Amino acid sequence: MKTTIGRDARSKEIVAQSYLTRPAVLSRPLLQGNDLTAIIRKDAPHLRLLTEEERQASLDEMLKSRPDGDVWIFGYGSLIWNPAIKYVERRIAHIEGWHRSFCMSIVAGRASPSAPGLMLALDEGGYCSGSAFRLANADVRSELTLLWRREMLCKGGYIPRWLELVDANGQSFGRAIAFTIDPEGGKYAGDMSTDAVVQRLATAAGGLGSCADYLFQTRDGLRSHGIPDAALEQLAEQVEHALTMS
C-alpha cells in the first residue's frame, strides 16, 4: 500500500470537517443509559428501533443455545478498536465461512437519511480474522446486555450467531457470538458496486461520526494487531482518494 502519512492526515482532516458537530464516543456510560437511542433518533427520527424488551427477548433466545464452556465475543469491526465491554481475555481469532464486508445500509449513527452509509457485518463465504473477547461468567448477562444495545438497534440488520473460533494453528478454542448480516433484511447492501460503496463511505456522517473514520479506525486496529485485511486496505485507499478529491 502506498498511502503516505501526509495523505492519511489530510484524509482525517477532511473527515473531521465533514461532520461539524463533535460526534459522541460510543462508551460504556453511553450504552448504560439511553444516550445511543437518543443519538439514533436525532439522526433518523422515523427509524423503527427495537425496544429494550425486544432486545432482551433476543438475548434470551441467544443464551438458550449457549454452547458449553466460556462465552466469547468475536469482533471484526469497531469492537477491535473500541470494545467498551469488560473481558478477562483477548485473543486473535479466525472464523471460517464468513467474511468482513460493508454490506449493511445505515441511516443513523454514522449516517443520515439524506446521506446513507454502510456498516460492517459478516457476510457468508470466505474467512475473517479479528479479536475474540472472553467474558467472565459473572458478567455474561450484563456485558451482553450492553452489546445488544450497541448492535441490535433495529430489525433487518444483524443476526447474532455462535461461530467457532480457531487460532493461528487452526485449532478450535471456543465458540463466540458474532453479528452476521440478515440477507433477507431490508438493510442488506452486499450487492452494491465498489464505486457506490466508496461514495457512501466518503460522504456519510451522523451523531457518532463518519463512516470514513469508522473504516480508517478499523483498518488501523487490524494493522496494530498484526492481522491487516487486504480488501479493507484497498477500500480505505479508495475512500482516502475520494476524500482528497472532494
Solvent accessible surface area in square Angstrom, and as a share of the most:
residue,aa,sasa,rsa
1,M,112,0.50
2,K,182,0.77
3,T,27,0.16
4,T,83,0.48
5,I,155,0.79
6,G,49,0.47
7,R,66,0.24
8,D,29,0.15
9,A,60,0.46
10,R,111,0.40
11,S,0,0.00
12,K,100,0.42
13,E,83,0.37
14,I,19,0.10
15,V,13,0.08
16,A,69,0.53
17,Q,102,0.45
18,S,65,0.42
19,Y,53,0.20
20,L,162,0.81
21,T,91,0.53
22,R,217,0.79
23,P,53,0.33
24,A,37,0.29
25,V,108,0.62
26,L,29,0.15
27,S,36,0.23
28,R,62,0.22
29,P,95,0.60
30,L,15,0.07
31,L,2,0.01
32,Q,99,0.44
33,G,37,0.35
34,N,124,0.64
35,D,77,0.40
36,L,10,0.05
37,T,29,0.17
38,A,61,0.47
39,I,27,0.14
40,I,6,0.03
41,R,137,0.50
42,K,169,0.71
43,D,25,0.13
44,A,4,0.03
45,P,91,0.57
46,H,181,0.81
47,L,47,0.24
48,R,132,0.48
49,L,15,0.07
50,L,17,0.09
51,T,65,0.38
52,E,57,0.26
53,E,127,0.57
54,E,55,0.25
55,R,19,0.07
56,Q,47,0.21
57,A,56,0.44
58,S,32,0.21
59,L,0,0.00
60,D,55,0.29
61,E,106,0.48
62,M,15,0.07
63,L,38,0.19
64,K,156,0.66
65,S,71,0.46
66,R,90,0.33
67,P,32,0.20
68,D,148,0.77
69,G,54,0.52
70,D,58,0.30
71,V,0,0.00
72,W,12,0.04
73,I,0,0.00
74,F,0,0.00
75,G,0,0.00
76,Y,15,0.06
77,G,4,0.04
78,S,19,0.12
79,L,10,0.05
80,I,2,0.01
81,W,62,0.22
82,N,35,0.18
83,P,24,0.15
84,A,16,0.13
85,I,12,0.06
86,K,103,0.44
87,Y,80,0.30
88,V,82,0.47
89,E,57,0.25
90,R,70,0.26
91,R,82,0.30
92,I,59,0.30
93,A,0,0.00
94,H,21,0.09
95,I,1,0.01
96,E,116,0.52
97,G,36,0.35
98,W,29,0.10
99,H,64,0.29
100,R,26,0.10
101,S,26,0.17
102,F,14,0.06
103,C,0,0.00
104,M,16,0.07
105,S,24,0.15
106,I,21,0.11
107,V,46,0.26
108,A,10,0.08
109,G,4,0.03
110,R,30,0.11
111,A,0,0.00
112,S,26,0.17
113,P,80,0.50
114,S,109,0.70
115,A,32,0.25
116,P,40,0.25
117,G,0,0.00
118,L,0,0.00
119,M,32,0.14
120,L,1,0.00
121,A,0,0.00
122,L,0,0.00
123,D,20,0.10
124,E,121,0.54
125,G,36,0.35
126,G,53,0.51
127,Y,111,0.42
128,C,3,0.02
129,S,19,0.12
130,G,0,0.00
131,S,0,0.00
132,A,0,0.00
133,F,0,0.00
134,R,63,0.23
135,L,1,0.00
136,A,28,0.22
137,N,107,0.55
138,A,101,0.78
139,D,34,0.18
140,V,8,0.05
141,R,107,0.39
142,S,59,0.38
143,E,1,0.01
144,L,0,0.00
145,T,21,0.12
146,L,11,0.05
147,L,1,0.00
148,W,1,0.00
149,R,58,0.21
150,R,14,0.05
151,E,31,0.14
152,M,18,0.08
153,L,36,0.18
154,C,24,0.14
155,K,133,0.56
156,G,21,0.20
157,G,4,0.04
158,Y,24,0.09
159,I,57,0.29
160,P,23,0.15
161,R,87,0.32
162,W,25,0.09
163,L,22,0.11
164,E,83,0.37
165,L,0,0.00
166,V,24,0.14
167,D,28,0.15
168,A,93,0.72
169,N,125,0.64
170,G,50,0.48
171,Q,114,0.51
172,S,66,0.42
173,F,42,0.18
174,G,23,0.23
175,R,101,0.37
176,A,0,0.00
177,I,0,0.00
178,A,0,0.00
179,F,4,0.02
180,T,0,0.00
181,I,3,0.01
182,D,28,0.15
183,P,64,0.40
184,E,157,0.71
185,G,16,0.15
186,G,82,0.79
187,K,43,0.18
188,Y,73,0.28
189,A,9,0.07
190,G,38,0.37
191,D,127,0.66
192,M,53,0.24
193,S,69,0.44
194,T,75,0.43
195,D,115,0.60
196,A,33,0.26
197,V,18,0.11
198,V,17,0.10
199,Q,103,0.46
200,R,49,0.18
201,L,0,0.00
202,A,17,0.13
203,T,74,0.43
204,A,1,0.01
205,A,16,0.12
206,G,2,0.02
207,G,14,0.13
208,L,24,0.12
209,G,6,0.06
210,S,6,0.04
211,C,0,0.00
212,A,2,0.01
213,D,40,0.21
214,Y,10,0.04
215,L,0,0.00
216,F,2,0.01
217,Q,68,0.30
218,T,0,0.00
219,R,5,0.02
220,D,48,0.25
221,G,7,0.07
222,L,1,0.00
223,R,94,0.34
224,S,89,0.58
225,H,68,0.30
226,G,58,0.56
227,I,23,0.12
228,P,83,0.52
229,D,29,0.15
230,A,86,0.66
231,A,74,0.58
232,L,10,0.05
233,E,25,0.11
234,Q,122,0.54
235,L,24,0.12
236,A,0,0.00
237,E,53,0.24
238,Q,65,0.29
239,V,0,0.00
240,E,1,0.00
241,H,98,0.44
242,A,31,0.24
243,L,6,0.03
244,T,51,0.30
245,M,139,0.62
246,S,114,0.74
